[in-house]
Amino acid sequence: MSCELGLDAKFYYDSSLESGTLATATWIEVDVARDVSTSASADEAETSDRRSVFKTTCPSLLSLETSLTMTYENADTNITALRTQFLDRKPVLIAVMDGDISVTGSQGFVYWANVYSNDFTQPLTDGSTVECSFRPAVPPSTDATTTPQWYTSV
């Protein structure tokens, strides 16, 4: 059994920002990433009827959110690019992978996302960080078929 380490995982965004496509993406690795977390969950639809005294449910719409903590460096181009997407309220194509996206077999979520937070923290006894959160966005017309998906590098 192998051990998967977060240290080996990667967070990427497409360099063309809001105008690219999954097929033509030029992935930029965010090497100042510290902690990355993706939460996936499903809404619950009630399906109860009189056939049972137990409440029954089924999964409905899926939710996806990625949080990213980066070591702050004021001249870092990745931090600047993601901050710009946040301030301009424009989507970005992101990939949260278990390894290098250029290596066949690496897996993770790929999706168009809006940046919903861009928090700048300055703790007294630790390095400064920027924390971002991402949630799925409507894909731009240039890549209308790319919805959130579990992606395997080829």
Buried (B, 14 or more C-beta within 10 A) or exposed (E): EEEEEEEEBBBBBBEBBBEBBBEEBEBBBBEBBBEBEBEEEEEEEEEEEEEEEEEEEEEEEEEBBBBBBBBBBEEBEBBEBBBBBBEEEBBBBBBBBBBBBEEEEBBBBBBBBBBBEBEEEEEEEEEEBBBBBBBBBEBBEEBEEBEBEEBEBE
